[in-house]
Amino acid sequence: MLYYLMRKNEEITLAQFSPNGEMESFNRELLREHIDIAPFEVRSPKSSLIKWWNDRAVPVGQGGVREMLRKNGCTTPSEFLIRNLGLSLTDYYWIRPTDSDLTWEQVNLYDNDFGQNRFESSLFASSPAKSAQYSPNSSLQGQIEKTWAMIGGERYLVKGNHSDVSRESLNEVFASLIHKRQGYDNFTPYRLIHIKNKPYEYGCCSRQFTDERKELVSAYAVILTGKRRNDQSYKECLIETLGNNGMDTKQLRKDLDYEIMTDFLLSGYDRHLTNIALLRDADTLRFTRMAPIFDSGGCLYAGIAFPNSESELLRLRTAGFNRREEPLVKSVRDYGCVDLTRLPAVSELRALYAKDRRIDPYTIEHVGIVYEKKIDLCRELQLGRHIYAKISLNTPKIEHAEKQDEPKDFDDILMTVPEPEKHGSSGHGKRSS
């Protein structure tokens, strides 16, 4: 089967696909001629167009994917991807059959209806219009069960949880509260949402932050194209590569420092290089800013054992730029980028966790312990102390939980009715959580 790989209405190359949707070959000369508009990571000799296509398909390990494939009569994610023309809600790449006159205006998912909501909720749109032929879920990344859905006329990414409790979703909402209180202007607000027929109490949702003018490029893709020196960290390679592509590195460094320090406060362990991303202008192809912070659910020891001591707390294993939290924190130039006086209280975190009746008191108590200890450690960093030189104290025990106070400025924590903004969608990205 022959298809043109397209960027909007521009042809990039001609590719041969197998019946099950895997790319087998492509015209290398055409790709070289159009490399400026090709997927960013394809510019690197470490990657290839075939790998890019195969990685684009929804991971088979993502929750509920096998059932989704079965319902759509597909045996592999690649088959589902090609049936949906490789369309995504994070960029402008798709494939067009050689015998077709389809246009981007007819198929793109930013303007046209789409189907395949994988969850049930009273907030979701009813059955999509008959013209909704394609699904963005065929290219949706990450291991946690999720779906794109229309809510109140807006495109939302709706996510579940890895277990029968709502911890990842609650963590997303608490991270949103931190950013909101800090007055930070570049984060993705998450809200809780009831999803039918699931063991957990809540999922969460966030409005799309990409659009016809803003596409998402992962830090992983950018680093692949960079020329990292042996003595250079992945973080510095990202900054240098983006600087060479005309991005404001001063703002980028501020955004990265802030993201690292708020992840530190939350003991975030899942900030891998596709959970760090950049926005690129659709027309100029210039990077504009880091994408709004997203996918913070992998934190506060959700799914992993709580630390028994401060030493364990400071030896948290992470993903992305480094495999441990320590070198990430040491790379930060401004520990004062987070105002500790404007952080949500420990009691607010526990009150949020108490919303899910399945979460046991031990967990509610201990998420507060690790969060409070991280605030103390952040304060020491801001005072110029070397916290990694003294990892010996036992984690403090709390005999009685504090009073559970509701967050006073977060009355929209639970989405009960659609509330689309008047100015329209602000855009959403490739999630890897």
SULPE-V986247 format. One record per run of one state. SS is the DSSP state (alpha for helix, beta for strand, coil for the rest). FROM is the first residue (numbers start at 1). LEN is the number of residues. If there is no record, write none. Layout:
((SS:FROM:LEN) (SS:FROM:LEN))
This chain:
((coil:1:1) (beta:2:6) (coil:8:2) (beta:10:8) (coil:18:5) (beta:23:4) (coil:27:1) (alpha:28:6) (coil:34:1) (alpha:35:3) (coil:38:2) (alpha:40:4) (coil:44:5) (alpha:49:8) (coil:57:8) (alpha:65:7) (coil:72:5) (alpha:77:7) (coil:84:9) (beta:93:5) (coil:98:6) (alpha:104:4) (coil:108:16) (beta:124:1) (coil:125:11) (alpha:136:4) (coil:140:6) (beta:146:6) (coil:152:2) (beta:154:6) (coil:160:7) (alpha:167:16) (coil:183:4) (beta:187:1) (coil:188:3) (beta:191:3) (coil:194:9) (beta:203:5) (coil:208:6) (beta:214:5) (alpha:219:7) (coil:226:8) (alpha:234:11) (coil:245:4) (alpha:249:17) (coil:266:11) (beta:277:5) (coil:282:5) (beta:287:4) (coil:291:2) (beta:293:1) (coil:294:15) (beta:309:1) (alpha:310:4) (coil:314:3) (beta:317:1) (coil:318:6) (beta:324:1) (alpha:325:6) (coil:331:4) (alpha:335:3) (coil:338:2) (alpha:340:3) (coil:343:3) (alpha:346:8) (coil:354:7) (alpha:361:22) (coil:383:4) (alpha:387:3) (coil:390:4) (beta:394:1) (coil:395:19) (beta:414:1) (coil:415:19))
